[in-house]
Amino acid sequence: MNRMMALFATVMLASTAAIAHQDVILSLGTDGTIPGLPPAYQATRLHLEFSEGDAGSLQELRFLSSDRETRVKPCLLRLVSKGSRRELFLTGSWYHEETIVPHYVHVEFRDPPSSQQAPDHISISFLFSLRDSTLLGVWRQFQPLQLRDGCPELP
């Protein structure tokens, strides 16, 4: 996992220099489909379940791609703020060389805005491989979280 996070960080730095790849802004269909993915990944699905509808807490996050499924553990789901469904952002990349980092979908949940909050939203991000649905990493405010047994090691 640490190796993959280091590789992703390298790719992200390279992308700011406009070399390695290009992220594409994606949307989420009501049935979990992700329009805009290339034909090889069109069966990919992202399933989200919130308690009390969209304004509640995230109860389930499943990513299905290439006939494989990853379910995010509840300990990670608790990091996502209530009401984050309305602040969901998806991006992906499949235009880069996979020897650097797998083709991926980046799922970002931002805290809902409030009048007391600074303009910068707090966010939790999950990075999934399109090749095998593996959870490649989890970030809070662009800082990678160290995971032990699939749960965050928080101070």
Backbone hydrogen bonds in HBPLUS format (Angstrom, degrees):
<---DONOR---> <-ACCEPTOR-->    atom                        ^
c    i                          cat <-CA-CA->   ^        H-A-AA   ^      H-
h    n   atom  resd res      DA  || num        DHA   H-A  angle D-A-AA Bond
n    s   type  num  typ     dist DA aas  dist angle  dist       angle   num
A0005-MET N   A0001-MET O   2.94 MM   4  6.23 154.7  2.00 151.7 158.8     1
A0006-ALA N   A0002-ASN O   2.95 MM   4  6.17 155.4  2.02 147.6 154.2     2
A0007-LEU N   A0003-ARG O   2.92 MM   4  6.18 153.8  1.99 146.2 153.8     3
A0008-PHE N   A0004-MET O   2.85 MM   4  6.11 156.6  1.91 147.8 154.3     4
A0009-ALA N   A0005-MET O   2.91 MM   4  6.10 159.8  1.95 147.4 152.9     5
A0010-THR N   A0006-ALA O   3.01 MM   4  6.23 152.4  2.09 143.2 150.5     6
A0011-VAL N   A0007-LEU O   2.98 MM   4  6.29 157.0  2.03 148.8 154.8     7
A0012-MET N   A0008-PHE O   2.82 MM   4  6.08 160.3  1.85 154.8 160.5     8
A0013-LEU N   A0009-ALA O   2.97 MM   4  6.19 157.9  2.02 147.5 152.8     9
A0014-ALA N   A0010-THR O   2.93 MM   4  6.15 156.8  1.98 146.7 153.7    10
A0015-SER N   A0011-VAL O   2.80 MM   4  6.02 146.9  1.91 148.5 157.8    11
A0016-THR N   A0012-MET O   3.25 MM   4  6.54 141.0  2.41 140.7 149.3    12
A0017-ALA N   A0014-ALA O   3.05 MM   3  5.24 137.4  2.24  99.6 111.8    13
A0019-ILE N   A0014-ALA O   3.28 MM   5  5.82 160.4  2.32 139.5 142.8    14
A0018-ALA N   A0015-SER O   2.83 MM   3  4.73 154.3  1.90 105.4 109.7    15
A0024-VAL N   A0092-GLY O   2.72 MM  68  5.26 156.7  1.77 151.4 159.7    16
A0092-GLY N   A0024-VAL O   2.94 MM  68  5.26 138.5  2.11 135.9 148.9    17
A0026-LEU N   A0090-LEU O   2.88 MM  64  5.11 178.6  1.88 135.0 134.5    18
A0029-GLY N   A0033-THR O   2.78 MM   4  4.97 170.3  1.79 149.8 151.9    19
A0032-GLY N   A0029-GLY O   2.96 MM   3  5.19 162.9  1.99 116.7 118.1    20
A0046-LEU N   A0032-GLY O   2.84 MM  14  4.86 153.8  1.91 132.9 140.3    21
A0041-TYR N   A0038-PRO O   2.88 MM   3  5.64 156.7  1.94 128.0 134.8    22
A0042-GLN N   A0039-PRO O   3.34 MM   3  5.16 177.1  2.34 108.1 108.2    23
A0044-THR N   A0041-TYR O   3.03 MM   3  5.56 163.6  2.06 122.0 125.2    24
A0045-ARG N   A0064-LEU O   2.85 MM  19  5.05 154.0  1.92 141.0 148.7    25
A0064-LEU N   A0045-ARG O   2.88 MM  19  5.05 172.0  1.88 152.6 155.0    26
A0047-HIS N   A0062-ARG O   2.85 MM  15  5.07 167.2  1.87 152.3 156.4    27
A0062-ARG N   A0047-HIS O   2.91 MM  15  5.07 158.9  1.96 145.2 151.8    28
A0049-GLU N   A0060-GLU O   2.94 MM  11  4.93 146.6  2.05 144.0 142.3    29
A0059-GLN N   A0049-GLU O   2.64 MM  10  5.40 161.6  1.67 156.7 162.6    30
A0060-GLU N   A0049-GLU O   3.15 MM  11  4.93 147.2  2.26 136.7 137.0    31
A0051-SER N   A0057-SER O   2.86 MM   6  5.41 160.0  1.90 153.6 157.0    32
A0056-GLY N   A0053-GLY O   3.23 MM   3  5.74 165.2  2.25 117.6 122.1    33
A0083-GLY N   A0056-GLY O   3.31 MM  27  5.59 161.5  2.35 131.1 130.2    34
A0072-VAL N   A0061-LEU O   2.97 MM  11  5.61 173.7  1.97 170.8 172.9    35
A0063-PHE N   A0070-THR O   2.89 MM   7  5.26 160.9  1.92 151.0 157.2    36
A0070-THR N   A0063-PHE O   2.84 MM   7  5.26 154.2  1.91 147.2 156.0    37
A0065-SER N   A0068-ARG O   2.88 MM   3  5.44 152.0  1.96 152.9 161.4    38
A0068-ARG N   A0065-SER O   3.02 MM   3  5.44 148.9  2.12 112.4 121.5    39
A0076-LEU N   A0073-LYS O   2.99 MM   3  5.57 142.9  2.13 115.9 125.5    40
A0077-LEU N   A0073-LYS O   3.15 MM   4  6.51 152.5  2.23 145.5 153.9    41
A0078-ARG N   A0074-PRO O   3.07 MM   4  6.25 147.0  2.18 151.8 157.0    42
A0079-LEU N   A0076-LEU O   3.06 MM   3  5.51 156.7  2.12 111.0 118.2    43
A0080-VAL N   A0077-LEU O   3.08 MM   3  5.64 157.4  2.13 115.8 122.2    44
A0084-SER N   A0081-SER O   3.28 MM   3  5.70 145.2  2.41 136.1 133.6    45
A0087-GLU N   A0084-SER O   2.87 MM   3  4.95 145.5  1.99 102.9 114.3    46
A0110-ARG N   A0087-GLU O   3.09 MM  23  5.20 157.8  2.14 133.9 140.9    47
A0089-PHE N   A0108-GLU O   2.85 MM  19  5.08 159.5  1.90 150.1 155.8    48
A0108-GLU N   A0089-PHE O   2.85 MM  19  5.08 166.5  1.87 159.6 162.2    49
A0091-THR N   A0106-HIS O   3.06 MM  15  5.17 154.7  2.12 143.2 150.5    50
A0106-HIS N   A0091-THR O   2.70 MM  15  5.17 169.2  1.71 150.9 154.8    51
A0093-SER N   A0104-TYR O   3.00 MM  11  5.54 153.2  2.07 144.2 149.6    52
A0104-TYR N   A0093-SER O   2.96 MM  11  5.54 151.3  2.05 150.9 158.3    53
A0100-ILE N   A0097-GLU O   3.14 MM   3  5.92 163.2  2.17 120.0 124.7    54
A0130-LEU N   A0103-HIS O   2.77 MM  27  5.43 171.9  1.78 134.2 137.0    55
A0105-VAL N   A0128-PHE O   2.93 MM  23  5.34 150.3  2.02 147.1 156.1    56
A0128-PHE N   A0105-VAL O   2.91 MM  23  5.34 174.1  1.92 160.1 161.2    57
A0107-VAL N   A0126-PHE O   2.79 MM  19  5.12 172.3  1.80 162.2 164.1    58
A0126-PHE N   A0107-VAL O   2.78 MM  19  5.12 157.5  1.83 147.9 155.6    59
A0109-PHE N   A0124-ILE O   2.87 MM  15  5.35 172.2  1.87 161.1 162.8    60
A0124-ILE N   A0109-PHE O   2.93 MM  15  5.35 155.3  1.99 150.6 158.1    61
A0111-ASP N   A0122-ILE O   2.78 MM  11  5.47 156.9  1.83 164.6 170.9    62
A0117-GLN N   A0114-SER O   3.22 MM   3  5.23 147.2  2.34  99.9 109.4    63
A0141-GLN N   A0123-SER O   3.04 MM  18  5.34 154.5  2.10 138.6 146.7    64
A0125-SER N   A0139-TRP O   2.80 MM  14  4.99 160.9  1.84 146.8 151.8    65
A0139-TRP N   A0125-SER O   2.91 MM  14  4.99 156.7  1.97 137.0 143.7    66
A0127-LEU N   A0137-GLY O   3.05 MM  10  5.38 157.3  2.10 157.8 156.6    67
A0136-LEU N   A0127-LEU O   2.65 MM   9  5.33 148.2  1.74 153.3 162.9    68
A0129-SER N   A0134-THR O   2.86 MM   5  5.19 155.8  1.92 146.3 154.5    69
A0133-SER N   A0129-SER O   2.87 MM   4  4.78 133.2  2.09 133.9 140.2    70
A0145-LEU N   A0138-VAL O   2.82 MM   7  5.70 164.6  1.84 161.7 157.8    71
A0140-ARG N   A0143-GLN O   2.92 MM   3  5.26 159.0  1.97 148.2 147.8    72
A0143-GLN N   A0140-ARG O   2.94 MM   3  5.26 158.8  1.99 113.3 120.3    73
A0153-GLU N   A0146-GLN O   2.81 MM   7  5.62 150.6  1.90 167.2 165.1    74
A0148-ARG N   A0151-CYS O   2.77 MM   3  5.36 160.2  1.81 155.8 158.1    75
A0151-CYS N   A0148-ARG O   3.11 MM   3  5.36 166.2  2.13 111.1 115.4    76
